[in-house]
């Protein structure tokens, strides 16, 4: 086992921005006129000035229209009539809320980016409990949303029902397909936004095995669903690959990929459950833990920080950035670029290219990635850096396929 803690890859690429920032309008107008000053051209000057006046009036009209579309001008605030953009993008949160430091917040950020770059109107509905789902979706339908995005698998029934009732609207689901309860259902106006997190989690598992001082690492989930188990599969495979490559025997607590059984809190909200689960793993000797449980993971981070010898692998977003109170114990994070997927879905819809085909985030398209090692960057061994770079490229090029029964197809 290496006594050195984790670091960062030599040649890590920046997360790929899926959305290209094309402007909805261009406000830059260039006009130039030259007027000869000779007495003989007086008549020509009068004609030119008449055209200038006409052009200025036209530019003024366009500017007023654009200001109305932007929706933030004084005219809009004073209640004057303004032109409305034809596209309205909306999203419904899961119960964690928009500031969950995880997938809800990432989706919200993507929505705001789309508003900024694409000029679309946006609206949101925040869910406190699952009882809010149907009402929140109905609220957004009533507010004339063009595209409604449900954040998280729990919202599928409510979004699915609304999509069937409103075939003239488009819907998208993050982290789940549309289903009849057993099998996937394809809706012409419904698009799943999915992520093959097993690829980035594989790199995290490989790194964790290399960095563990005790020879034991752990993972647990908030619920046994594909969007969670796909992380755990990749993590376990990464540890296995390290053991096979180095002749070691690092153990994974909390998940058995072969039997698809492991540790789950059955909650994404109760942080005390994450605290208790992490404490159990620490007591069993694990010194690196990857919680795949949304805000419940903050409980695990609290346990690791209190222990002082345990590190955390974050999920969904870069926990070093989103949870600075735990930055000192964040080894790395398995990131799903949910915001970029939301932007892509909105952009496709704006362009009239909405499709029911799956969006699947991968290492190759930048939809998933391994976060920087931040405080541990300088501590990664050169050999591990080289291994991770090669594994990353092999996965991107298809030379190494990370198999998971939970991976999206």
C-alpha positions as CSV (number, residue, x, y, z in Angstrom):
1,X,0.0,0.0,0.0
2,X,1.3,3.4,-0.8
3,X,1.7,5.8,2.1
4,X,1.1,8.8,-0.1
5,X,-2.3,10.4,-0.4
6,X,-4.0,11.2,-3.7
7,X,-3.1,13.8,-6.3
8,X,-4.1,14.9,-9.7
9,X,-3.5,13.7,-13.2
10,X,-0.7,15.2,-15.2
11,X,-2.8,15.9,-18.2
12,X,-6.4,16.2,-17.0
13,X,-8.6,17.9,-19.6
14,X,-11.0,20.5,-18.5
15,X,-14.6,19.3,-18.4
16,X,-16.1,19.6,-21.9
17,X,-18.7,22.2,-22.3
18,X,-21.4,20.5,-24.3
19,X,-23.3,23.7,-25.0
20,X,-22.0,26.1,-27.6
21,X,-22.8,29.7,-26.7
22,X,-24.7,30.9,-29.7
23,X,-26.5,34.2,-29.3
24,X,-30.2,34.5,-29.8
25,X,-29.9,38.0,-31.1
26,X,-27.0,40.2,-32.2
27,X,-27.1,43.8,-31.0
28,X,-24.1,45.1,-32.8
29,X,-25.0,47.2,-35.8
30,X,-22.4,49.0,-37.9
31,X,-23.3,52.0,-40.0
32,X,-21.1,54.4,-41.9
33,X,-22.0,57.2,-44.3
34,X,-19.8,59.7,-46.0
35,X,-21.3,63.0,-47.1
36,X,-19.5,65.2,-49.4
37,X,-19.5,68.8,-48.4
38,X,-19.5,70.5,-51.7
39,X,-22.4,72.9,-52.6
40,X,-23.2,70.8,-55.7
41,X,-24.1,67.8,-53.6
42,X,-26.6,69.4,-51.3
43,X,-29.4,67.4,-52.8
44,X,-27.5,64.2,-52.3
45,X,-26.9,65.1,-48.6
46,X,-30.6,65.6,-48.1
47,X,-31.4,62.2,-49.6
48,X,-28.7,60.5,-47.4
49,X,-29.9,62.2,-44.3
50,X,-33.4,61.0,-45.0
51,X,-32.1,57.4,-45.2
52,X,-30.1,57.9,-41.9
53,X,-33.2,59.1,-40.1
54,X,-35.2,56.1,-41.4
55,X,-32.3,53.7,-40.4
56,X,-32.1,55.2,-36.9
57,X,-35.8,54.7,-36.4
58,X,-35.6,51.1,-37.5
59,X,-32.6,50.5,-35.1
60,X,-34.6,52.1,-32.3
61,X,-37.5,49.8,-33.0
62,X,-35.3,46.7,-33.0
63,X,-33.6,47.8,-29.8
64,X,-36.9,48.2,-28.0
65,X,-38.0,44.8,-29.2
66,X,-34.8,43.2,-27.9
67,X,-35.1,45.0,-24.6
68,X,-38.6,43.6,-24.2
69,X,-37.4,40.1,-25.0
70,X,-34.6,40.4,-22.4
71,X,-37.3,40.9,-19.8
72,X,-35.2,42.8,-17.3
73,X,-35.6,46.4,-18.6
74,X,-37.4,49.2,-17.0
75,X,-40.2,48.9,-19.4
76,X,-40.9,45.4,-18.3
77,X,-40.7,46.4,-14.6
78,X,-43.2,49.2,-15.2
79,X,-45.7,46.9,-16.7
80,X,-45.4,48.1,-20.3
81,X,-46.2,45.6,-23.1
82,X,-43.1,43.7,-24.1
83,X,-42.4,40.9,-26.7
84,X,-42.1,37.4,-25.2
85,X,-39.5,34.9,-26.2
86,X,-41.1,31.8,-27.8
87,X,-39.2,29.4,-25.6
88,X,-39.5,28.8,-21.9
89,X,-37.3,26.2,-20.1
90,X,-38.4,25.0,-16.7
91,X,-37.3,22.5,-14.1
92,X,-38.7,20.7,-11.0
93,X,-36.3,19.8,-8.2
94,X,-36.2,16.6,-6.2
95,X,-36.7,16.8,-2.4
96,X,-33.2,17.9,-1.8
97,X,-34.0,21.4,-3.1
98,X,-32.0,23.7,-5.4
99,X,-29.2,24.2,-2.9
100,X,-28.4,20.6,-2.2
101,X,-24.8,20.9,-3.3
102,X,-25.5,18.0,-5.6
103,X,-27.5,17.0,-8.6
104,X,-30.4,19.4,-8.0
105,X,-28.1,22.4,-7.8
106,X,-26.2,21.2,-10.8
107,X,-29.4,21.1,-12.8
108,X,-30.4,24.6,-11.6
109,X,-27.0,25.9,-12.6
110,X,-27.5,24.5,-16.1
111,X,-30.9,26.1,-16.4
112,X,-29.4,29.5,-15.4
113,X,-26.5,29.0,-17.9
114,X,-29.1,28.4,-20.7
115,X,-30.9,31.6,-19.7
116,X,-27.7,33.5,-19.9
117,X,-26.3,32.0,-23.1
118,X,-29.5,31.3,-25.1
119,X,-31.7,34.1,-23.9
120,X,-34.6,31.8,-22.9
121,X,-37.1,32.5,-20.2
122,X,-36.9,30.1,-17.3
123,X,-39.1,29.0,-14.4
124,X,-38.6,26.5,-11.5
125,X,-40.5,24.6,-8.9
126,X,-38.8,23.4,-5.7
127,X,-40.0,20.2,-4.0
128,X,-40.0,19.8,-0.3
129,X,-41.5,16.3,-0.3
130,X,-42.6,13.8,-2.9
131,X,-46.2,15.0,-2.4
132,X,-45.1,18.2,-4.2
133,X,-44.1,16.5,-7.4
134,X,-47.5,16.4,-9.3
135,X,-48.5,19.9,-8.3
136,X,-45.1,21.4,-9.2
137,X,-45.2,19.8,-12.7
138,X,-48.7,21.0,-13.2
139,X,-47.7,24.5,-12.1
140,X,-45.0,24.6,-14.8
141,X,-47.4,23.3,-17.4
142,X,-49.8,26.1,-16.5
143,X,-47.0,28.7,-16.8
144,X,-46.6,27.7,-20.5
145,X,-43.2,26.1,-20.2
146,X,-42.0,24.7,-23.6
147,X,-39.6,22.2,-22.0
148,X,-40.0,20.8,-18.4
149,X,-37.1,18.9,-16.8
150,X,-37.6,16.6,-13.9
151,X,-34.5,16.3,-11.7
152,X,-34.1,12.8,-10.3
153,X,-35.8,9.4,-10.7
154,X,-38.4,10.1,-8.0
155,X,-40.1,12.6,-10.4
156,X,-40.6,10.1,-13.2
157,X,-44.3,9.2,-12.5
158,X,-45.3,12.9,-12.3
159,X,-43.4,14.0,-15.3
160,X,-44.5,10.9,-17.3
161,X,-48.1,11.5,-16.6
162,X,-47.9,15.1,-17.6
163,X,-46.0,14.2,-20.8
164,X,-48.9,11.9,-21.8
165,X,-51.5,14.6,-21.0
166,X,-49.6,17.3,-22.9
167,X,-48.2,16.0,-26.1
168,X,-47.6,19.6,-27.3
169,X,-45.0,20.1,-24.6
170,X,-41.5,18.6,-24.3
171,X,-40.2,16.9,-21.1
172,X,-36.9,15.6,-20.0
173,X,-35.8,13.4,-17.0
174,X,-32.5,13.4,-15.3
175,X,-31.0,10.1,-14.2
176,X,-33.9,7.9,-15.4
177,X,-35.8,6.7,-18.4
178,X,-39.5,6.9,-18.8
179,X,-41.0,3.6,-17.7
180,X,-44.3,1.8,-17.4
181,X,-43.2,0.5,-14.0
182,X,-41.3,-2.4,-15.4
183,X,-39.9,-1.6,-18.8
184,X,-38.7,1.5,-20.5
185,X,-41.4,3.5,-22.4
186,X,-40.4,5.7,-25.3
187,X,-42.3,9.0,-25.4
188,X,-42.0,11.2,-28.5
189,X,-42.0,14.3,-26.2
190,X,-39.8,12.8,-23.5
191,X,-36.0,12.7,-23.3
192,X,-33.9,10.8,-20.7
193,X,-30.7,12.6,-19.6
194,X,-28.4,9.8,-18.4
195,X,-24.8,9.3,-17.3
196,X,-22.5,6.4,-17.4
197,X,-20.9,7.3,-14.1
198,X,-19.2,3.9,-13.9
199,X,-16.4,5.2,-16.2
200,X,-15.3,8.0,-13.9
201,X,-16.1,6.0,-10.8
202,X,-13.7,3.3,-12.1
203,X,-10.9,5.9,-12.0
204,X,-11.9,6.9,-8.5
205,X,-11.9,3.3,-7.3
206,X,-8.4,2.7,-8.9
207,X,-7.1,5.8,-7.2
208,X,-8.7,5.0,-3.8
209,X,-7.1,1.5,-3.9
210,X,-3.7,3.1,-4.6
211,X,-4.1,5.7,-1.9
212,X,-5.5,3.6,0.9
213,X,-3.2,3.1,3.9
214,X,-5.4,0.4,5.5
215,X,-6.2,-1.7,2.4
216,X,-9.9,-1.1,2.9
217,X,-12.1,1.4,1.0
218,X,-15.9,1.7,1.1
219,X,-19.0,2.9,-0.7
220,X,-22.7,3.1,0.0
221,X,-25.8,4.4,-1.7
222,X,-29.0,6.3,-0.9
223,X,-31.2,3.8,-2.7
224,X,-30.6,0.7,-4.8
225,X,-31.4,2.1,-8.2
226,X,-29.4,2.1,-11.4
227,X,-28.4,5.8,-11.1
228,X,-26.7,5.0,-7.8
229,X,-25.5,1.4,-8.3
230,X,-23.7,2.5,-11.5
231,X,-21.2,4.5,-9.4
232,X,-20.7,1.6,-7.0
233,X,-20.1,-0.8,-9.9
234,X,-17.4,1.4,-11.4
235,X,-15.8,2.0,-8.0
236,X,-15.6,-1.7,-7.3
237,X,-14.2,-2.5,-10.7
238,X,-11.5,0.2,-10.3
239,X,-10.4,-1.3,-7.0
240,X,-10.3,-4.8,-8.7
241,X,-8.3,-3.5,-11.6
242,X,-5.7,-2.0,-9.3
243,X,-5.4,-5.2,-7.4
244,X,-4.9,-7.2,-10.6
245,X,-2.4,-4.7,-11.9
246,X,-0.4,-4.4,-8.7
247,X,-0.8,-7.8,-7.0
248,X,-2.6,-6.2,-4.0
249,X,-5.8,-7.2,-2.2
250,X,-7.5,-3.9,-1.3
251,X,-11.1,-4.7,0.0
252,X,-14.3,-2.9,-0.9
253,X,-16.8,-2.6,1.9
254,X,-20.4,-1.8,1.2
255,X,-20.9,-3.2,-2.3
256,X,-20.6,-6.6,-4.0
257,X,-20.9,-6.1,-7.7
258,X,-21.3,-9.8,-8.5
259,X,-24.4,-10.2,-6.3
260,X,-25.5,-6.5,-6.6
261,X,-25.9,-6.3,-2.8
262,X,-24.5,-3.7,-0.4
263,X,-25.1,-0.8,2.0
264,X,-28.0,1.7,1.4
265,X,-29.4,4.3,3.7
266,X,-32.8,4.3,1.9
267,X,-32.7,8.1,2.1
268,X,-31.2,11.0,0.2
269,X,-32.1,13.5,2.9
270,X,-31.2,12.2,6.4
271,X,-27.6,13.1,7.0
272,X,-27.5,11.3,10.3
273,X,-27.8,8.0,8.3
274,X,-24.7,8.9,6.3
275,X,-22.9,9.7,9.5
276,X,-23.7,6.4,11.0
277,X,-22.9,4.4,7.9
278,X,-19.5,6.1,7.5
279,X,-18.7,5.5,11.2
280,X,-19.4,1.8,10.7
281,X,-17.0,1.7,7.7
282,X,-14.3,3.6,9.7
283,X,-14.7,1.2,12.6
284,X,-14.1,-1.7,10.1
285,X,-10.9,-0.1,8.8
286,X,-11.9,1.8,5.7
287,X,-10.0,5.0,5.2
288,X,-11.6,6.2,1.9
289,X,-15.4,6.3,1.4
290,X,-17.5,7.2,-1.6
291,X,-21.1,8.0,-0.5
292,X,-23.6,8.0,-3.4
293,X,-26.5,9.4,-1.6
294,X,-26.9,13.1,-2.3
295,X,-27.1,15.3,0.8
296,X,-26.8,12.2,3.0
297,X,-23.2,12.1,1.9
298,X,-22.6,15.2,4.0
299,X,-23.1,13.1,7.0
300,X,-20.3,10.7,5.8
301,X,-18.1,13.7,5.2
302,X,-18.7,14.9,8.8
303,X,-17.7,11.4,10.1
304,X,-14.5,11.4,8.0
305,X,-13.5,14.9,9.2
306,X,-14.1,14.0,12.8
307,X,-12.0,10.9,12.4
308,X,-9.1,12.8,10.9
309,X,-7.7,9.9,9.0
310,X,-10.4,9.2,6.5
311,X,-10.9,10.7,3.0
312,X,-14.1,11.1,1.0
313,X,-14.7,10.7,-2.7
314,X,-17.6,13.0,-3.7
315,X,-20.2,12.4,-6.4
316,X,-22.3,14.4,-8.9
317,X,-20.3,17.6,-8.4
318,X,-16.8,18.6,-7.2
319,X,-17.3,18.4,-3.5
320,X,-14.1,20.4,-2.9
321,X,-15.8,23.4,-4.5
322,X,-19.4,22.9,-3.4
323,X,-18.6,21.9,0.2
324,X,-15.6,23.9,1.3
325,X,-16.2,23.0,5.0
326,X,-15.0,19.5,4.1
327,X,-12.4,20.5,1.5
328,X,-9.5,19.2,3.6
329,X,-10.8,15.6,3.4
330,X,-12.1,15.5,-0.2
331,X,-9.8,13.2,-2.2
332,X,-11.6,13.7,-5.5
333,X,-15.1,13.5,-6.9
334,X,-16.9,11.5,-9.6
335,X,-18.7,14.3,-11.5
336,X,-21.7,14.1,-13.6
337,X,-22.0,17.2,-15.8
338,X,-25.7,17.5,-15.2
339,X,-25.7,21.2,-15.9
340,X,-24.1,20.7,-19.3
341,X,-26.7,18.0,-20.1
342,X,-29.5,20.4,-19.1
343,X,-28.0,23.1,-21.3
344,X,-27.7,20.6,-24.2
345,X,-31.4,19.5,-23.9
346,X,-32.5,23.2,-23.9
347,X,-30.3,24.1,-26.8
348,X,-31.5,21.2,-28.9
349,X,-35.1,22.2,-28.2
350,X,-34.5,25.9,-29.0
351,X,-33.1,24.8,-32.3
352,X,-36.1,22.6,-33.0
353,X,-34.0,19.5,-32.6
354,X,-35.7,17.9,-29.6
355,X,-35.4,14.2,-29.6
356,X,-36.5,11.3,-27.5
357,X,-33.1,9.6,-27.9
358,X,-31.1,9.2,-24.7
359,X,-28.4,11.7,-23.9
360,X,-25.7,9.6,-22.2
361,X,-22.8,11.4,-20.5
362,X,-19.4,9.6,-20.8
363,X,-15.8,10.3,-20.4
364,X,-15.4,10.7,-24.1
365,X,-18.1,13.4,-24.5
366,X,-17.3,15.1,-21.2
367,X,-20.6,14.1,-19.6
368,X,-18.7,12.5,-16.6
369,X,-15.3,13.2,-15.3
370,X,-12.9,12.8,-12.3
371,X,-12.5,16.0,-10.4
372,X,-9.1,17.5,-9.6
373,X,-7.3,16.3,-6.4
374,X,-6.9,19.8,-5.2
375,X,-5.1,19.7,-1.8
376,X,-3.6,16.3,-2.6
377,X,-2.5,17.2,-6.1
378,X,1.3,17.2,-5.4
379,X,1.1,13.9,-3.4
380,X,0.1,11.5,-6.2
381,X,2.9,9.1,-7.2
382,X,4.1,9.5,-10.8
383,X,3.3,5.8,-11.5
384,X,-0.4,6.3,-10.5
385,X,-0.6,9.5,-12.5
386,X,0.6,7.6,-15.6
387,X,-1.8,4.7,-14.9
388,X,-4.8,7.1,-14.6
389,X,-3.9,8.9,-17.8
390,X,-3.6,5.7,-19.7
391,X,-6.9,4.3,-18.3
392,X,-8.7,7.5,-19.1
393,X,-7.6,7.4,-22.7
394,X,-8.3,3.7,-23.0
395,X,-11.9,4.3,-21.8
396,X,-12.4,7.3,-24.1
397,X,-11.1,5.4,-27.1
398,X,-13.1,2.3,-26.4
399,X,-10.1,0.1,-25.7
400,X,-11.3,-0.4,-22.1
401,X,-15.0,-0.9,-21.5
402,X,-16.3,-0.6,-18.0
403,X,-19.2,-3.1,-17.7
404,X,-22.1,-2.4,-15.5
405,X,-25.7,-3.9,-15.5
406,X,-26.7,-0.4,-14.2
407,X,-25.1,1.6,-17.0
408,X,-27.5,3.5,-19.4
409,X,-27.8,2.1,-22.9
